[in-house]
Every structure is written in C-alpha cells, then in structure tokens.
Amino acid sequence: MLKLDSKNGIILTGVLSVVFAIVYLALMDDYFWRYGSYDLGIHVSVLQILGSVCLVIGAIKEKYKLFVPWMITCGFFLYLMVFLGVVLMVNDNWIFVPVMVVPFTAYLSYALFSVQKAFDRMRKDEPPSYTNLDGKKDFISHI
C-alpha cells in the first residue's frame, strides 16, 4: 500500500491536487458560478495548482521547505470545498456533495496530515546549520 508521507505518495498527492483543482475549474463554469464563489474559486484553484507544483518539486529534490506553499494553499482549497459543500446543500443541489466535495475534502485532509508528518520528519532529520561553524576557534574575546 502506498503511504502518503513517502516520496512517491507526496508526488501522487501533488498530481492529484492539480487534477482536483482542474476538475473544480472545469465544473465551476457550468455549476458553481451562481453561488457567489466564482472569483474565490478561480484564485484558490490557481494557487492550489502552483502549490502542487512546489510540492512535487520539493518531493523530487527532497527539499522539505517547498512543502509549505502546498500546505497553505491546501488549507485554502479545503475551505473552498467545505464552503462549496455547504452552499450546494443549502441550494438543494445534492449531487455534487457525495460525488465531488466529500471525496476531495477527505483525501486532501488526509494528504495534508501526511505531508505535515513528512515535513516534520525531514526537518528533524536535517542537522542544524550551526553545527558546522568552525569560526569559534578564531573568536577572540574582548575581555
């Protein structure tokens, strides 16, 4: 089974995040524009695509600091999905809630948790930058 906090799992998460954002953008013109989240949806989806590109590059190059943009944009995208689910339920358009909103939100929530675990693990594995300082032997006290 593929663990989402592994390198391949993080790459898969980045690719699926791009797919989710593109699906949202494709369906938004026909279904979601009348619910008031049109501009917000466009901006958050584009940010999600850019954050996903950073996530994939960070996973490939093993640069954990590139995970942060995706984690931030994923939070915004999760907010957008929850907002969309509530608005669709209020407006009696139930078909998209179990088909799109719930699976996207569930997967991205679990993926966000997994990427956070990988981020913490990679951050703890990297030695602190101050351990390589050789300048201490050349330091002369003013006293």
C-alpha positions in Angstrom: 0.0 0.0 0.0 1.2 3.5 -0.8 1.9 5.6 2.2 1.1 9.3 1.5 4.1 10.5 3.7 6.6 8.7 1.4 8.3 10.4 -1.6 6.0 8.6 -4.1 2.9 9.3 -2.0 3.8 13.0 -1.9 4.3 13.2 -5.6 1.0 11.4 -6.1 -0.7 13.9 -3.8 0.7 16.8 -5.8 -0.5 15.3 -9.1 -4.0 14.6 -7.6 -4.2 18.1 -6.2 -3.6 19.5 -9.7 -6.3 17.2 -11.0 -8.8 18.2 -8.3 -8.2 21.9 -9.0 -8.7 21.4 -12.7 -11.9 19.4 -12.1 -13.1 22.2 -9.9 -12.3 24.8 -12.6 -13.9 22.8 -15.3 -17.2 22.3 -13.4 -17.2 25.8 -11.9 -18.3 27.5 -15.2 -21.4 25.3 -15.5 -22.5 24.7 -11.9 -20.8 26.8 -9.3 -20.7 30.3 -10.7 -24.2 31.2 -9.4 -23.3 30.5 -5.8 -21.0 33.5 -5.2 -17.6 31.8 -5.0 -16.6 32.3 -8.6 -13.7 34.6 -8.1 -12.6 33.0 -4.9 -12.7 29.6 -6.6 -10.5 30.7 -9.6 -7.9 32.2 -7.4 -7.7 29.4 -4.9 -7.6 26.8 -7.6 -4.8 28.5 -9.4 -2.9 28.8 -6.1 -3.5 25.1 -5.5 -2.0 24.2 -8.9 1.1 26.4 -8.2 1.4 25.0 -4.6 1.1 21.4 -6.0 4.0 22.1 -8.5 6.1 23.3 -5.5 5.1 20.1 -3.6 6.1 17.8 -6.5 9.4 19.7 -7.0 10.1 19.6 -3.2 9.4 15.8 -3.1 11.6 15.1 -6.1 14.6 17.2 -4.9 13.9 16.3 -1.2 13.6 20.0 -0.2 11.1 19.9 2.6 10.7 23.7 2.6 8.9 23.5 -0.7 6.1 21.6 1.0 4.9 24.8 2.8 3.3 26.6 -0.1 1.2 23.5 -0.8 0.2 23.1 2.8 -1.0 26.7 2.9 -2.9 26.5 -0.4 -4.3 23.1 0.5 -5.9 24.8 3.6 -7.5 27.4 1.4 -8.7 24.7 -1.1 -10.2 22.7 1.8 -12.0 25.8 2.9 -13.3 26.3 -0.6 -14.5 22.7 -0.7 -16.3 22.9 2.6 -17.9 26.3 1.6 -19.0 24.8 -1.7 -20.5 21.7 0.1 -22.5 23.9 2.5 -23.7 26.2 -0.3 -24.7 23.2 -2.5 -26.6 21.6 0.3 -28.5 24.8 1.1 -29.4 25.3 -2.5 -30.7 21.7 -2.9 -28.0 20.6 -5.4 -27.1 17.4 -3.6 -25.5 15.5 -6.4 -22.0 17.2 -6.2 -21.7 16.8 -2.4 -21.2 13.0 -2.2 -19.7 12.7 -5.7 -17.1 15.5 -5.6 -16.9 17.6 -2.4 -16.7 14.8 0.2 -14.0 12.7 -1.6 -11.9 15.7 -2.5 -12.1 17.1 1.0 -11.4 13.7 2.7 -8.4 12.9 0.5 -6.9 16.4 0.8 -7.3 16.4 4.6 -5.5 13.1 4.9 -2.9 14.2 2.4 -2.3 17.4 4.3 -1.8 15.4 7.5 0.6 13.1 5.8 2.6 15.9 4.2 2.8 17.6 7.6 4.2 14.3 9.1 6.8 14.1 6.2 7.7 17.7 6.7 8.3 17.3 10.4 10.3 14.1 9.8 12.5 15.7 7.2 13.0 18.8 9.3 14.1 16.8 12.3 16.5 14.6 10.1 18.3 17.6 8.8 21.2 18.7 11.1 21.0 22.2 12.4 23.1 24.7 10.4 25.1 25.9 13.4 26.9 22.6 13.9 29.3 23.3 11.1 30.7 26.6 12.5 34.4 26.5 12.6 34.8 30.2 13.4 34.5 29.7 17.1 38.2 28.8 17.4 39.1 32.1 15.8 36.9 34.1 18.1 38.8 36.5 20.3 37.1 37.7 23.4 37.1 41.5 24.0 37.9 40.9 27.7 
